[in-house]
């Protein structure tokens, strides 16, 4: 058996699951966007999600997609995590 075939056999179900999970996330975002379109246009995370999907869909000669996505999402971390921590912590009474 070839290395490609072994990799597909080993990884196929997990990859299929992740793609379906991503499709469900996008569906949920679409439903939410229909209710609050202005928030979708201003939320940088949604923009970065679409950029990440484009990066994944692009043909690549080098297998470093994860690294490129980490670099892309570091843009979000610089903006998102500069907010006060109290916004991100659950309230425990």
PDB file of N, CA, C and O in Angstrom, chain B, residues numbered from 101:
ATOM      1  N   UNK B 101       0.837  -1.163   0.000  1.00  0.00           N
ATOM      2  CA  UNK B 101       0.000   0.000   0.000  1.00  0.00           C
ATOM      3  C   UNK B 101       0.897   1.247   0.000  1.00  0.00           C
ATOM      4  O   UNK B 101       1.939   1.282   0.654  1.00  0.00           O
ATOM      5  N   UNK B 102       0.468   2.252  -0.741  1.00  0.00           N
ATOM      6  CA  UNK B 102       1.273   3.469  -0.824  1.00  0.00           C
ATOM      7  C   UNK B 102       1.100   4.332   0.424  1.00  0.00           C
ATOM      8  O   UNK B 102       0.134   4.192   1.174  1.00  0.00           O
ATOM      9  N   UNK B 103       2.045   5.208   0.617  1.00  0.00           N
ATOM     10  CA  UNK B 103       1.996   6.112   1.768  1.00  0.00           C
ATOM     11  C   UNK B 103       0.736   6.998   1.708  1.00  0.00           C
ATOM     12  O   UNK B 103       0.088   7.236   2.727  1.00  0.00           O
ATOM     13  N   UNK B 104       0.400   7.480   0.501  1.00  0.00           N
ATOM     14  CA  UNK B 104      -0.798   8.298   0.342  1.00  0.00           C
ATOM     15  C   UNK B 104      -2.037   7.504   0.748  1.00  0.00           C
ATOM     16  O   UNK B 104      -2.883   8.004   1.489  1.00  0.00           O
ATOM     17  N   UNK B 105      -2.140   6.310   0.280  1.00  0.00           N
ATOM     18  CA  UNK B 105      -3.300   5.473   0.601  1.00  0.00           C
ATOM     19  C   UNK B 105      -3.381   5.199   2.104  1.00  0.00           C
ATOM     20  O   UNK B 105      -4.468   5.239   2.680  1.00  0.00           O
ATOM     21  N   UNK B 106      -2.264   4.927   2.731  1.00  0.00           N
ATOM     22  CA  UNK B 106      -2.247   4.695   4.182  1.00  0.00           C
ATOM     23  C   UNK B 106      -2.703   5.936   4.944  1.00  0.00           C
ATOM     24  O   UNK B 106      -3.456   5.846   5.914  1.00  0.00           O
ATOM     25  N   UNK B 107      -2.233   7.091   4.487  1.00  0.00           N
ATOM     26  CA  UNK B 107      -2.613   8.336   5.146  1.00  0.00           C
ATOM     27  C   UNK B 107      -4.108   8.599   4.992  1.00  0.00           C
ATOM     28  O   UNK B 107      -4.780   8.956   5.960  1.00  0.00           O
ATOM     29  N   UNK B 108      -4.625   8.427   3.789  1.00  0.00           N
ATOM     30  CA  UNK B 108      -6.060   8.620   3.573  1.00  0.00           C
ATOM     31  C   UNK B 108      -6.865   7.634   4.411  1.00  0.00           C
ATOM     32  O   UNK B 108      -7.843   8.018   5.053  1.00  0.00           O
ATOM     33  N   UNK B 109      -6.462   6.376   4.408  1.00  0.00           N
ATOM     34  CA  UNK B 109      -7.174   5.365   5.201  1.00  0.00           C
ATOM     35  C   UNK B 109      -7.193   5.723   6.686  1.00  0.00           C
ATOM     36  O   UNK B 109      -8.200   5.521   7.364  1.00  0.00           O
ATOM     37  N   UNK B 110      -6.096   6.245   7.178  1.00  0.00           N
ATOM     38  CA  UNK B 110      -5.972   6.563   8.593  1.00  0.00           C
ATOM     39  C   UNK B 110      -6.711   7.855   8.959  1.00  0.00           C
ATOM     40  O   UNK B 110      -7.293   7.938  10.040  1.00  0.00           O
ATOM     41  N   UNK B 111      -6.699   8.841   8.100  1.00  0.00           N
ATOM     42  CA  UNK B 111      -7.169  10.186   8.422  1.00  0.00           C
ATOM     43  C   UNK B 111      -8.546  10.540   7.867  1.00  0.00           C
ATOM     44  O   UNK B 111      -9.110  11.565   8.251  1.00  0.00           O
ATOM     45  N   UNK B 112      -9.098   9.726   6.979  1.00  0.00           N
ATOM     46  CA  UNK B 112     -10.320  10.092   6.266  1.00  0.00           C
ATOM     47  C   UNK B 112     -11.496  10.425   7.186  1.00  0.00           C
ATOM     48  O   UNK B 112     -12.117  11.474   7.022  1.00  0.00           O
ATOM     49  N   UNK B 113     -11.808   9.575   8.127  1.00  0.00           N
ATOM     50  CA  UNK B 113     -12.975   9.804   8.974  1.00  0.00           C
ATOM     51  C   UNK B 113     -12.825  11.069   9.817  1.00  0.00           C
ATOM     52  O   UNK B 113     -13.780  11.833   9.957  1.00  0.00           O
ATOM     53  N   UNK B 114     -11.660  11.294  10.369  1.00  0.00           N
ATOM     54  CA  UNK B 114     -11.427  12.496  11.164  1.00  0.00           C
ATOM     55  C   UNK B 114     -11.545  13.740  10.289  1.00  0.00           C
ATOM     56  O   UNK B 114     -12.156  14.726  10.699  1.00  0.00           O
ATOM     57  N   UNK B 115     -10.976  13.706   9.105  1.00  0.00           N
ATOM     58  CA  UNK B 115     -11.065  14.848   8.194  1.00  0.00           C
ATOM     59  C   UNK B 115     -12.492  15.122   7.771  1.00  0.00           C
ATOM     60  O   UNK B 115     -12.920  16.275   7.717  1.00  0.00           O
ATOM     61  N   UNK B 116     -13.227  14.071   7.473  1.00  0.00           N
ATOM     62  CA  UNK B 116     -14.632  14.223   7.095  1.00  0.00           C
ATOM     63  C   UNK B 116     -15.425  14.838   8.243  1.00  0.00           C
ATOM     64  O   UNK B 116     -16.246  15.729   8.028  1.00  0.00           O
ATOM     65  N   UNK B 117     -15.179  14.363   9.459  1.00  0.00           N
ATOM     66  CA  UNK B 117     -15.846  14.905  10.633  1.00  0.00           C
ATOM     67  C   UNK B 117     -15.565  16.397  10.779  1.00  0.00           C
ATOM     68  O   UNK B 117     -16.484  17.182  11.015  1.00  0.00           O
ATOM     69  N   UNK B 118     -14.302  16.790  10.641  1.00  0.00           N
ATOM     70  CA  UNK B 118     -13.926  18.189  10.814  1.00  0.00           C
ATOM     71  C   UNK B 118     -14.564  19.084   9.751  1.00  0.00           C
ATOM     72  O   UNK B 118     -14.990  20.199  10.055  1.00  0.00           O
ATOM     73  N   UNK B 119     -14.632  18.607   8.515  1.00  0.00           N
ATOM     74  CA  UNK B 119     -15.259  19.388   7.448  1.00  0.00           C
ATOM     75  C   UNK B 119     -16.755  19.548   7.724  1.00  0.00           C
ATOM     76  O   UNK B 119     -17.306  20.632   7.530  1.00  0.00           O
ATOM     77  N   UNK B 120     -17.411  18.485   8.170  1.00  0.00           N
ATOM     78  CA  UNK B 120     -18.831  18.581   8.516  1.00  0.00           C
ATOM     79  C   UNK B 120     -19.052  19.517   9.701  1.00  0.00           C
ATOM     80  O   UNK B 120     -20.017  20.281   9.713  1.00  0.00           O
ATOM     81  N   UNK B 121     -18.192  19.464  10.671  1.00  0.00           N
ATOM     82  CA  UNK B 121     -18.280  20.362  11.825  1.00  0.00           C
ATOM     83  C   UNK B 121     -18.134  21.810  11.375  1.00  0.00           C
ATOM     84  O   UNK B 121     -18.861  22.685  11.845  1.00  0.00           O
ATOM     85  N   UNK B 122     -17.209  22.062  10.481  1.00  0.00           N
ATOM     86  CA  UNK B 122     -17.006  23.405   9.951  1.00  0.00           C
ATOM     87  C   UNK B 122     -18.230  23.867   9.160  1.00  0.00           C
ATOM     88  O   UNK B 122     -18.641  25.022   9.276  1.00  0.00           O
ATOM     89  N   UNK B 123     -18.805  22.985   8.367  1.00  0.00           N
ATOM     90  CA  UNK B 123     -20.019  23.326   7.618  1.00  0.00           C
ATOM     91  C   UNK B 123     -21.152  23.689   8.572  1.00  0.00           C
ATOM     92  O   UNK B 123     -21.898  24.634   8.311  1.00  0.00           O
ATOM     93  N   UNK B 124     -21.290  22.960   9.665  1.00  0.00           N
ATOM     94  CA  UNK B 124     -22.328  23.264  10.655  1.00  0.00           C
ATOM     95  C   UNK B 124     -22.070  24.623  11.298  1.00  0.00           C
ATOM     96  O   UNK B 124     -23.011  25.384  11.521  1.00  0.00           O
ATOM     97  N   UNK B 125     -20.820  24.937  11.598  1.00  0.00           N
ATOM     98  CA  UNK B 125     -20.475  26.244  12.159  1.00  0.00           C
ATOM     99  C   UNK B 125     -20.867  27.350  11.192  1.00  0.00           C
ATOM    100  O   UNK B 125     -21.472  28.343  11.595  1.00  0.00           O
ATOM    101  N   UNK B 126     -20.528  27.185   9.925  1.00  0.00           N
ATOM    102  CA  UNK B 126     -20.861  28.199   8.929  1.00  0.00           C
ATOM    103  C   UNK B 126     -22.376  28.368   8.805  1.00  0.00           C
ATOM    104  O   UNK B 126     -22.861  29.489   8.647  1.00  0.00           O
ATOM    105  N   UNK B 127     -23.120  27.275   8.873  1.00  0.00           N
ATOM    106  CA  UNK B 127     -24.584  27.358   8.849  1.00  0.00           C
ATOM    107  C   UNK B 127     -25.105  28.149  10.041  1.00  0.00           C
ATOM    108  O   UNK B 127     -25.994  28.987   9.890  1.00  0.00           O
ATOM    109  N   UNK B 128     -24.554  27.886  11.232  1.00  0.00           N
ATOM    110  CA  UNK B 128     -24.982  28.622  12.423  1.00  0.00           C
ATOM    111  C   UNK B 128     -24.646  30.112  12.297  1.00  0.00           C
ATOM    112  O   UNK B 128     -25.436  30.961  12.711  1.00  0.00           O
ATOM    113  N   UNK B 129     -23.496  30.427  11.736  1.00  0.00           N
ATOM    114  CA  UNK B 129     -23.124  31.824  11.526  1.00  0.00           C
ATOM    115  C   UNK B 129     -24.065  32.496  10.535  1.00  0.00           C
ATOM    116  O   UNK B 129     -24.443  33.652  10.721  1.00  0.00           O
ATOM    117  N   UNK B 130     -24.445  31.774   9.479  1.00  0.00           N
ATOM    118  CA  UNK B 130     -25.379  32.333   8.499  1.00  0.00           C
ATOM    119  C   UNK B 130     -26.726  32.654   9.133  1.00  0.00           C
ATOM    120  O   UNK B 130     -27.308  33.704   8.861  1.00  0.00           O
ATOM    121  N   UNK B 131     -27.219  31.759   9.971  1.00  0.00           N
ATOM    122  CA  UNK B 131     -28.497  31.993  10.656  1.00  0.00           C
ATOM    123  C   UNK B 131     -28.381  33.208  11.574  1.00  0.00           C
ATOM    124  O   UNK B 131     -29.265  34.064  11.589  1.00  0.00           O
ATOM    125  N   UNK B 132     -27.308  33.281  12.328  1.00  0.00           N
ATOM    126  CA  UNK B 132     -27.102  34.417  13.228  1.00  0.00           C
ATOM    127  C   UNK B 132     -26.934  35.713  12.437  1.00  0.00           C
ATOM    128  O   UNK B 132     -27.427  36.762  12.851  1.00  0.00           O
ATOM    129  N   UNK B 133     -26.245  35.643  11.310  1.00  0.00           N
ATOM    130  CA  UNK B 133     -26.015  36.834  10.491  1.00  0.00           C
ATOM    131  C   UNK B 133     -27.317  37.385   9.936  1.00  0.00           C
ATOM    132  O   UNK B 133     -27.474  38.599   9.802  1.00  0.00           O
ATOM    133  N   UNK B 134     -28.247  36.504   9.615  1.00  0.00           N
ATOM    134  CA  UNK B 134     -29.532  36.949   9.094  1.00  0.00           C
ATOM    135  C   UNK B 134     -30.264  37.799  10.133  1.00  0.00           C
ATOM    136  O   UNK B 134     -31.080  38.652   9.781  1.00  0.00           O
ATOM    137  N   UNK B 135     -29.973  37.565  11.400  1.00  0.00           N
ATOM    138  CA  UNK B 135     -30.625  38.311  12.476  1.00  0.00           C
ATOM    139  C   UNK B 135     -29.881  39.593  12.838  1.00  0.00           C
ATOM    140  O   UNK B 135     -30.486  40.533  13.353  1.00  0.00           O
ATOM    141  N   UNK B 136     -28.572  39.643  12.573  1.00  0.00           N
ATOM    142  CA  UNK B 136     -27.777  40.799  12.968  1.00  0.00           C
ATOM    143  C   UNK B 136     -26.644  40.992  11.969  1.00  0.00           C
ATOM    144  O   UNK B 136     -25.482  40.715  12.266  1.00  0.00           O
ATOM    145  N   UNK B 137     -26.997  41.466  10.794  1.00  0.00           N
ATOM    146  CA  UNK B 137     -26.037  41.569   9.705  1.00  0.00           C
ATOM    147  C   UNK B 137     -24.897  42.541   9.998  1.00  0.00           C
ATOM    148  O   UNK B 137     -23.767  42.298   9.575  1.00  0.00           O
ATOM    149  N   UNK B 138     -25.162  43.627  10.707  1.00  0.00           N
ATOM    150  CA  UNK B 138     -24.113  44.611  10.965  1.00  0.00           C
ATOM    151  C   UNK B 138     -23.015  44.032  11.847  1.00  0.00           C
ATOM    152  O   UNK B 138     -21.846  44.373  11.672  1.00  0.00           O
ATOM    153  N   UNK B 139     -23.367  43.164  12.790  1.00  0.00           N
ATOM    154  CA  UNK B 139     -22.357  42.543  13.654  1.00  0.00           C
ATOM    155  C   UNK B 139     -21.439  41.635  12.848  1.00  0.00           C
ATOM    156  O   UNK B 139     -20.239  41.565  13.116  1.00  0.00           O
ATOM    157  N   UNK B 140     -21.995  40.946  11.868  1.00  0.00           N
ATOM    158  CA  UNK B 140     -21.193  40.049  11.033  1.00  0.00           C
ATOM    159  C   UNK B 140     -20.187  40.849  10.219  1.00  0.00           C
ATOM    160  O   UNK B 140     -19.041  40.428  10.062  1.00  0.00           O
ATOM    161  N   UNK B 141     -20.597  41.970   9.714  1.00  0.00           N
ATOM    162  CA  UNK B 141     -19.686  42.781   8.901  1.00  0.00           C
ATOM    163  C   UNK B 141     -18.549  43.371   9.716  1.00  0.00           C
ATOM    164  O   UNK B 141     -17.488  43.668   9.167  1.00  0.00           O
ATOM    165  N   UNK B 142     -18.750  43.547  11.013  1.00  0.00           N
ATOM    166  CA  UNK B 142     -17.721  44.180  11.831  1.00  0.00           C
ATOM    167  C   UNK B 142     -16.909  43.194  12.674  1.00  0.00           C
ATOM    168  O   UNK B 142     -15.946  43.601  13.323  1.00  0.00           O
ATOM    169  N   UNK B 143     -17.267  41.933  12.680  1.00  0.00           N
ATOM    170  CA  UNK B 143     -16.549  40.955  13.504  1.00  0.00           C
ATOM    171  C   UNK B 143     -15.359  40.398  12.733  1.00  0.00           C
ATOM    172  O   UNK B 143     -15.517  39.659  11.761  1.00  0.00           O
ATOM    173  N   UNK B 144     -14.192  40.761  13.178  1.00  0.00           N
ATOM    174  CA  UNK B 144     -12.944  40.354  12.498  1.00  0.00           C
ATOM    175  C   UNK B 144     -12.763  38.845  12.480  1.00  0.00           C
ATOM    176  O   UNK B 144     -12.132  38.315  11.565  1.00  0.00           O
ATOM    177  N   UNK B 145     -13.298  38.146  13.462  1.00  0.00           N
ATOM    178  CA  UNK B 145     -13.151  36.687  13.503  1.00  0.00           C
ATOM    179  C   UNK B 145     -13.805  36.030  12.295  1.00  0.00           C
ATOM    180  O   UNK B 145     -13.280  35.056  11.754  1.00  0.00           O
ATOM    181  N   UNK B 146     -14.935  36.552  11.878  1.00  0.00           N
ATOM    182  CA  UNK B 146     -15.614  35.975  10.717  1.00  0.00           C
ATOM    183  C   UNK B 146     -14.803  36.228   9.454  1.00  0.00           C
ATOM    184  O   UNK B 146     -14.671  35.344   8.608  1.00  0.00           O
ATOM    185  N   UNK B 147     -14.265  37.427   9.328  1.00  0.00           N
ATOM    186  CA  UNK B 147     -13.401  37.734   8.187  1.00  0.00           C
ATOM    187  C   UNK B 147     -12.202  36.778   8.158  1.00  0.00           C
ATOM    188  O   UNK B 147     -11.858  36.242   7.105  1.00  0.00           O
ATOM    189  N   UNK B 148     -11.572  36.567   9.312  1.00  0.00           N
ATOM    190  CA  UNK B 148     -10.406  35.678   9.363  1.00  0.00           C
ATOM    191  C   UNK B 148     -10.792  34.228   9.090  1.00  0.00           C
ATOM    192  O   UNK B 148     -10.014  33.484   8.492  1.00  0.00           O
ATOM    193  N   UNK B 149     -11.973  33.825   9.517  1.00  0.00           N
ATOM    194  CA  UNK B 149     -12.445  32.472   9.218  1.00  0.00           C
ATOM    195  C   UNK B 149     -12.560  32.272   7.710  1.00  0.00           C
ATOM    196  O   UNK B 149     -12.145  31.237   7.188  1.00  0.00           O
ATOM    197  N   UNK B 150     -13.113  33.245   7.020  1.00  0.00           N
ATOM    198  CA  UNK B 150     -13.235  33.138   5.561  1.00  0.00           C
ATOM    199  C   UNK B 150     -11.866  33.170   4.883  1.00  0.00           C
ATOM    200  O   UNK B 150     -11.646  32.466   3.898  1.00  0.00           O
ATOM    201  N   UNK B 151     -10.958  33.973   5.399  1.00  0.00           N
ATOM    202  CA  UNK B 151      -9.596  33.979   4.848  1.00  0.00           C
ATOM    203  C   UNK B 151      -8.919  32.635   5.074  1.00  0.00           C
ATOM    204  O   UNK B 151      -8.196  32.149   4.204  1.00  0.00           O
ATOM    205  N   UNK B 152      -9.148  32.031   6.241  1.00  0.00           N
ATOM    206  CA  UNK B 152      -8.564  30.717   6.532  1.00  0.00           C
ATOM    207  C   UNK B 152      -9.123  29.663   5.589  1.00  0.00           C
ATOM    208  O   UNK B 152      -8.380  28.812   5.102  1.00  0.00           O
ATOM    209  N   UNK B 153     -10.415  29.711   5.330  1.00  0.00           N
ATOM    210  CA  UNK B 153     -11.025  28.750   4.404  1.00  0.00           C
ATOM    211  C   UNK B 153     -10.443  28.903   3.002  1.00  0.00           C
ATOM    212  O   UNK B 153     -10.196  27.910   2.317  1.00  0.00           O
ATOM    213  N   UNK B 154     -10.227  30.138   2.579  1.00  0.00           N
ATOM    214  CA  UNK B 154      -9.614  30.369   1.266  1.00  0.00           C
ATOM    215  C   UNK B 154      -8.197  29.807   1.234  1.00  0.00           C
ATOM    216  O   UNK B 154      -7.773  29.231   0.232  1.00  0.00           O
ATOM    217  N   UNK B 155      -7.474  29.976   2.325  1.00  0.00           N
ATOM    218  CA  UNK B 155      -6.106  29.444   2.419  1.00  0.00           C
ATOM    219  C   UNK B 155      -6.119  27.917   2.315  1.00  0.00           C
ATOM    220  O   UNK B 155      -5.277  27.328   1.638  1.00  0.00           O
ATOM    221  N   UNK B 156      -7.072  27.289   2.985  1.00  0.00           N
ATOM    222  CA  UNK B 156      -7.168  25.831   2.938  1.00  0.00           C
ATOM    223  C   UNK B 156      -7.553  25.335   1.554  1.00  0.00           C
ATOM    224  O   UNK B 156      -7.096  24.275   1.125  1.00  0.00           O
ATOM    225  N   UNK B 157      -8.383  26.086   0.856  1.00  0.00           N
ATOM    226  CA  UNK B 157      -8.867  25.657  -0.456  1.00  0.00           C
ATOM    227  C   UNK B 157      -7.835  25.875  -1.564  1.00  0.00           C
ATOM    228  O   UNK B 157      -7.916  25.245  -2.618  1.00  0.00           O
ATOM    229  N   UNK B 158      -6.877  26.754  -1.332  1.00  0.00           N
ATOM    230  CA  UNK B 158      -5.882  27.062  -2.359  1.00  0.00           C
ATOM    231  C   UNK B 158      -4.917  25.898  -2.542  1.00  0.00           C
ATOM    232  O   UNK B 158      -4.466  25.304  -1.562  1.00  0.00           O
ATOM    233  N   UNK B 159      -4.596  25.569  -3.797  1.00  0.00           N
ATOM    234  CA  UNK B 159      -3.582  24.534  -4.025  1.00  0.00           C
ATOM    235  C   UNK B 159      -2.250  24.969  -3.417  1.00  0.00           C
ATOM    236  O   UNK B 159      -1.884  26.143  -3.472  1.00  0.00           O
ATOM    237  N   UNK B 160      -1.547  24.028  -2.849  1.00  0.00           N
ATOM    238  CA  UNK B 160      -0.297  24.375  -2.176  1.00  0.00           C
ATOM    239  C   UNK B 160       0.787  23.380  -2.533  1.00  0.00           C
ATOM    240  O   UNK B 160       0.567  22.169  -2.543  1.00  0.00           O
ATOM    241  N   UNK B 161       1.954  23.910  -2.823  1.00  0.00           N
ATOM    242  CA  UNK B 161       3.093  23.043  -3.109  1.00  0.00           C
ATOM    243  C   UNK B 161       3.805  22.645  -1.821  1.00  0.00           C
ATOM    244  O   UNK B 161       4.607  21.710  -1.813  1.00  0.00           O
ATOM    245  N   UNK B 162       3.513  23.351  -0.740  1.00  0.00           N
ATOM    246  CA  UNK B 162       4.164  23.046   0.528  1.00  0.00           C
ATOM    247  C   UNK B 162       3.113  22.703   1.579  1.00  0.00           C
ATOM    248  O   UNK B 162       2.093  23.385   1.682  1.00  0.00           O
ATOM    249  N   UNK B 163       3.353  21.665   2.348  1.00  0.00           N
ATOM    250  CA  UNK B 163       2.364  21.225   3.344  1.00  0.00           C
ATOM    251  C   UNK B 163       2.470  21.965   4.673  1.00  0.00           C
ATOM    252  O   UNK B 163       2.623  21.341   5.723  1.00  0.00           O
ATOM    253  N   UNK B 164       2.390  23.284   4.630  1.00  0.00           N
ATOM    254  CA  UNK B 164       2.495  24.042   5.868  1.00  0.00           C
ATOM    255  C   UNK B 164       1.245  24.879   6.109  1.00  0.00           C
ATOM    256  O   UNK B 164       1.325  26.005   6.601  1.00  0.00           O
ATOM    257  N   UNK B 165       0.088  24.319   5.757  1.00  0.00           N
ATOM    258  CA  UNK B 165      -1.165  25.049   5.929  1.00  0.00           C
ATOM    259  C   UNK B 165      -1.393  25.427   7.388  1.00  0.00           C
ATOM    260  O   UNK B 165      -1.828  26.544   7.669  1.00  0.00           O
ATOM    261  N   UNK B 166      -1.111  24.530   8.313  1.00  0.00           N
ATOM    262  CA  UNK B 166      -1.335  24.819   9.731  1.00  0.00           C
ATOM    263  C   UNK B 166      -0.504  26.021  10.168  1.00  0.00           C
ATOM    264  O   UNK B 166      -0.991  26.881  10.902  1.00  0.00           O
ATOM    265  N   UNK B 167       0.723  26.081   9.729  1.00  0.00           N
ATOM    266  CA  UNK B 167       1.579  27.219  10.078  1.00  0.00           C
ATOM    267  C   UNK B 167       1.007  28.522   9.519  1.00  0.00           C
ATOM    268  O   UNK B 167       0.980  29.537  10.215  1.00  0.00           O
ATOM    269  N   UNK B 168       0.549  28.498   8.261  1.00  0.00           N
ATOM    270  CA  UNK B 168      -0.018  29.710   7.657  1.00  0.00           C
ATOM    271  C   UNK B 168      -1.282  30.136   8.394  1.00  0.00           C
ATOM    272  O   UNK B 168      -1.519  31.331   8.573  1.00  0.00           O
ATOM    273  N   UNK B 169      -2.096  29.174   8.822  1.00  0.00           N
ATOM    274  CA  UNK B 169      -3.309  29.525   9.562  1.00  0.00           C
ATOM    275  C   UNK B 169      -2.970  30.095  10.938  1.00  0.00           C
ATOM    276  O   UNK B 169      -3.628  31.026  11.402  1.00  0.00           O
ATOM    277  N   UNK B 170      -1.957  29.548  11.585  1.00  0.00           N
ATOM    278  CA  UNK B 170      -1.536  30.108  12.873  1.00  0.00           C
ATOM    279  C   UNK B 170      -1.077  31.552  12.716  1.00  0.00           C
ATOM    280  O   UNK B 170      -1.369  32.396  13.564  1.00  0.00           O
ATOM    281  N   UNK B 171      -0.363  31.836  11.641  1.00  0.00           N
ATOM    282  CA  UNK B 171       0.064  33.212  11.377  1.00  0.00           C
ATOM    283  C   UNK B 171      -1.145  34.107  11.130  1.00  0.00           C
ATOM    284  O   UNK B 171      -1.201  35.236  11.616  1.00  0.00           O
ATOM    285  N   UNK B 172      -2.102  33.599  10.378  1.00  0.00           N
ATOM    286  CA  UNK B 172      -3.310  34.357  10.103  1.00  0.00           C
ATOM    287  C   UNK B 172      -4.067  34.647  11.393  1.00  0.00           C
ATOM    288  O   UNK B 172      -4.481  35.782  11.630  1.00  0.00           O
ATOM    289  N   UNK B 173      -4.247  33.636  12.219  1.00  0.00           N
ATOM    290  CA  UNK B 173      -4.989  33.822  13.462  1.00  0.00           C
ATOM    291  C   UNK B 173      -4.218  34.633  14.491  1.00  0.00           C
ATOM    292  O   UNK B 173      -4.816  35.146  15.437  1.00  0.00           O
ATOM    293  N   UNK B 174      -2.915  34.761  14.331  1.00  0.00           N
ATOM    294  CA  UNK B 174      -2.182  35.628  15.257  1.00  0.00           C
ATOM    295  C   UNK B 174      -2.601  37.080  15.073  1.00  0.00           C
ATOM    296  O   UNK B 174      -2.491  37.878  16.003  1.00  0.00           O
ATOM    297  N   UNK B 175      -3.080  37.430  13.878  1.00  0.00           N
ATOM    298  CA  UNK B 175      -3.622  38.769  13.653  1.00  0.00           C
ATOM    299  C   UNK B 175      -4.808  39.011  14.575  1.00  0.00           C
ATOM    300  O   UNK B 175      -4.961  40.096  15.137  1.00  0.00           O
ATOM    301  N   UNK B 176      -5.636  38.002  14.724  1.00  0.00           N
ATOM    302  CA  UNK B 176      -6.808  38.112  15.581  1.00  0.00           C
ATOM    303  C   UNK B 176      -6.404  38.190  17.041  1.00  0.00           C
ATOM    304  O   UNK B 176      -6.977  38.975  17.797  1.00  0.00           O
ATOM    305  N   UNK B 177      -5.442  37.404  17.447  1.00  0.00           N
ATOM    306  CA  UNK B 177      -5.008  37.396  18.842  1.00  0.00           C
ATOM    307  C   UNK B 177      -4.507  38.777  19.247  1.00  0.00           C
ATOM    308  O   UNK B 177      -4.753  39.228  20.366  1.00  0.00           O
ATOM    309  N   UNK B 178      -3.811  39.442  18.346  1.00  0.00           N
ATOM    310  CA  UNK B 178      -3.300  40.780  18.653  1.00  0.00           C
ATOM    311  C   UNK B 178      -4.432  41.752  18.959  1.00  0.00           C
ATOM    312  O   UNK B 178      -4.291  42.623  19.817  1.00  0.00           O
ATOM    313  N   UNK B 179      -5.556  41.603  18.256  1.00  0.00           N
ATOM    314  CA  UNK B 179      -6.688  42.505  18.449  1.00  0.00           C
ATOM    315  C   UNK B 179      -7.612  41.999  19.554  1.00  0.00           C
ATOM    316  O   UNK B 179      -7.962  42.749  20.465  1.00  0.00           O
ATOM    317  N   UNK B 180      -8.002  40.744  19.474  1.00  0.00           N
ATOM    318  CA  UNK B 180      -9.023  40.180  20.361  1.00  0.00           C
ATOM    319  C   UNK B 180      -8.559  40.114  21.805  1.00  0.00           C
ATOM    320  O   UNK B 180      -9.330  40.448  22.706  1.00  0.00           O
ATOM    321  N   UNK B 181      -7.354  39.703  22.050  1.00  0.00           N
ATOM    322  CA  UNK B 181      -6.897  39.494  23.411  1.00  0.00           C
ATOM    323  C   UNK B 181      -6.319  40.753  24.050  1.00  0.00           C
ATOM    324  O   UNK B 181      -5.834  40.709  25.180  1.00  0.00           O
ATOM    325  N   UNK B 182      -6.369  41.861  23.338  1.00  0.00           N
ATOM    326  CA  UNK B 182      -5.953  43.108  23.968  1.00  0.00           C
ATOM    327  C   UNK B 182      -7.109  43.709  24.772  1.00  0.00           C
ATOM    328  O   UNK B 182      -6.927  44.690  25.493  1.00  0.00           O
ATOM    329  N   UNK B 183      -8.308  43.108  24.643  1.00  0.00           N
ATOM    330  CA  UNK B 183      -9.468  43.567  25.416  1.00  0.00           C
ATOM    331  C   UNK B 183      -9.294  43.162  26.869  1.00  0.00           C
ATOM    332  O   UNK B 183      -8.545  42.231  27.164  1.00  0.00           O
ATOM    333  N   UNK B 184      -9.971  43.844  27.777  1.00  0.00           N
ATOM    334  CA  UNK B 184      -9.879  43.483  29.202  1.00  0.00           C
ATOM    335  C   UNK B 184     -10.293  42.028  29.435  1.00  0.00           C
ATOM    336  O   UNK B 184     -11.228  41.531  28.808  1.00  0.00           O
ATOM    337  N   UNK B 185      -9.594  41.366  30.330  1.00  0.00           N
ATOM    338  CA  UNK B 185      -9.876  39.960  30.603  1.00  0.00           C
ATOM    339  C   UNK B 185     -11.274  39.736  31.145  1.00  0.00           C
ATOM    340  O   UNK B 185     -11.842  38.662  30.948  1.00  0.00           O
ATOM    341  N   UNK B 186     -11.831  40.701  31.810  1.00  0.00           N
ATOM    342  CA  UNK B 186     -13.156  40.519  32.411  1.00  0.00           C
ATOM    343  C   UNK B 186     -14.209  40.210  31.359  1.00  0.00           C
ATOM    344  O   UNK B 186     -15.218  39.583  31.679  1.00  0.00           O
ATOM    345  N   UNK B 187     -14.012  40.623  30.135  1.00  0.00           N
ATOM    346  CA  UNK B 187     -14.962  40.311  29.075  1.00  0.00           C
ATOM    347  C   UNK B 187     -14.956  38.831  28.742  1.00  0.00           C
ATOM    348  O   UNK B 187     -15.959  38.309  28.254  1.00  0.00           O
ATOM    349  N   UNK B 188     -13.858  38.146  28.990  1.00  0.00           N
ATOM    350  CA  UNK B 188     -13.710  36.762  28.553  1.00  0.00           C
ATOM    351  C   UNK B 188     -13.869  35.760  29.689  1.00  0.00           C
ATOM    352  O   UNK B 188     -13.899  34.553  29.445  1.00  0.00           O
ATOM    353  N   UNK B 189     -13.969  36.231  30.908  1.00  0.00           N
ATOM    354  CA  UNK B 189     -14.077  35.321  32.040  1.00  0.00           C
ATOM    355  C   UNK B 189     -15.544  35.118  32.409  1.00  0.00           C
ATOM    356  O   UNK B 189     -16.305  36.085  32.449  1.00  0.00           O
ATOM    357  N   UNK B 190     -15.947  33.898  32.677  1.00  0.00           N
ATOM    358  CA  UNK B 190     -17.323  33.690  33.132  1.00  0.00           C
ATOM    359  C   UNK B 190     -17.511  34.277  34.528  1.00  0.00           C
ATOM    360  O   UNK B 190     -16.582  34.291  35.336  1.00  0.00           O
ATOM    361  N   UNK B 191     -18.692  34.748  34.798  1.00  0.00           N
ATOM    362  CA  UNK B 191     -19.009  35.310  36.120  1.00  0.00           C
ATOM    363  C   UNK B 191     -19.376  34.170  37.045  1.00  0.00           C
ATOM    364  O   UNK B 191     -20.260  33.376  36.722  1.00  0.00           O
ATOM    365  N   UNK B 192     -18.717  34.069  38.189  1.00  0.00           N
ATOM    366  CA  UNK B 192     -18.962  32.976  39.138  1.00  0.00           C
ATOM    367  C   UNK B 192     -19.590  33.479  40.432  1.00  0.00           C
ATOM    368  O   UNK B 192     -19.259  32.997  41.515  1.00  0.00           O
ATOM    369  N   UNK B 193     -20.497  34.450  40.321  1.00  0.00           N
ATOM    370  CA  UNK B 193     -21.274  34.870  41.479  1.00  0.00           C
ATOM    371  C   UNK B 193     -20.549  35.745  42.360  1.00  0.00           C
ATOM    372  O   UNK B 193     -21.086  36.177  43.380  1.00  0.00           O
TER     373      UNK B 193
END
